[in-house]
Amino acid sequence: MERYQHKHASKRVRWSRCLPAAVLLAAVVIDLAWPEFNTFPLLATVSVIAAPMLSLAWTIASGVAACLVGALLALREGHVFSTRSDFIALASIGVLTVVAAFLNRMFARERKQLRTSREVAEAVQRAVLPAVPDRVRGMAVAARYRAAQEEALIGGDLYAVHDTPCGLRMVVGDVRGKGMQAVTMVNTLLGTFHAAALQLPDLPAIVRGVEVQLQDVKSRRADAPDEVFVTAVIAEISPDRSVLRMANRGHPAPLMVHEGKVTPLEPEEPSLPLGMGDLAGPDVPVDEFDWPPGATLVMFTDGILEARDRNGVFFDPVPPLTGPLPPNPGAVLDAMLAALFRHTEELEDDAAALAVTHVPVGSVGRAPSVAPQAGGSQN
């Protein structure tokens, strides 16, 4: 996942390095085509444009180049330094170059602070999330997590996988909000889910147990507003690996990837998110789906669906998962994330994804292992 972000970031850097040169070239072309047009204001912007995008050396070099071009253009007209206005124009470019150098240092310092804050937030988020097993009950598991590029706060995305006597139980969720309040809710939900998944006999009981715990946290915390909630999918794969049961609490529908086809697993009856149980009844709708050998269940948070391109079009994870893919959850997630970072330049929200593949019985020993990826979870 990190690889795709670096690829897009490098493209933006290459384009940004061309912008000061383009402005400089435009000033020369305009001056040659229309000598009566004063191009010094355009030349003065070159170093300022370079300041937030290029290094200090390139920023100063851009300003020096603008001064030289301005002097040559004035010399071409035969009146360099012959008037006070010429001297003021060149001096202005020099002064703006100095200002641009100071701005460049300020931008660089702020970028470093933001990058450090984002790395810390992502490290804390990964430490909070439990490690998922690579293999369990003849199933392969993979997870990915990435913090938003535009945020420096700890997010509320979560996932967990637990092997229990009742089958493999999983949760993927997203706490509304960020910061320490979100971390508290994540810890509460993961702890409650862990205990409930090991002890309670069915999904409705697990959902009710998590709901009760979240309501208790909200009632005991004065800083927990009423609108705090968690969208989540709590799923269970039967011990014989043939049936998938899911309780969707206001979360994006998971996808079933099988034989080149992608099927959204939409709930038959919509339900309110966790933490809003006081507004809903005691019933917990559970949907059942067949889970054939070779199929991969893909669960993700809305940071993936809400990723937009430059035209504001939201990302659709179905097309990149349609077609031949190996029965490997890591490969499936990487295909989706590769398409995600081709679609968008930056993530506006944290993104987490969890995938489980029903490995065919005859290929359990030959299936490729799922290795952690850069930018993913600690599997």
Secondary structure as GFF3:
##gff-version 3
##sequence-region A 1 379
A	DSSP	alpha_helix	2	33	.	.	.	ID=ss1
A	DSSP	alpha_helix	40	50	.	.	.	ID=ss2
A	DSSP	alpha_helix	56	76	.	.	.	ID=ss3
A	DSSP	alpha_helix	84	128	.	.	.	ID=ss4
A	DSSP	beta_strand	135	136	.	.	.	ID=ss5
A	DSSP	beta_strand	139	146	.	.	.	ID=ss6
A	DSSP	beta_strand	157	164	.	.	.	ID=ss7
A	DSSP	beta_strand	167	175	.	.	.	ID=ss8
A	DSSP	alpha_helix	180	199	.	.	.	ID=ss9
A	DSSP	alpha_helix	203	220	.	.	.	ID=ss10
A	DSSP	beta_strand	230	237	.	.	.	ID=ss11
A	DSSP	beta_strand	243	249	.	.	.	ID=ss12
A	DSSP	beta_strand	255	258	.	.	.	ID=ss13
A	DSSP	beta_strand	261	264	.	.	.	ID=ss14
A	DSSP	three_ten_helix	277	279	.	.	.	ID=ss15
A	DSSP	beta_strand	287	290	.	.	.	ID=ss16
A	DSSP	beta_strand	296	300	.	.	.	ID=ss17
A	DSSP	alpha_helix	302	305	.	.	.	ID=ss18
A	DSSP	alpha_helix	318	321	.	.	.	ID=ss19
A	DSSP	alpha_helix	329	343	.	.	.	ID=ss20
A	DSSP	beta_strand	351	358	.	.	.	ID=ss21
A	DSSP	three_ten_helix	361	363	.	.	.	ID=ss22
###
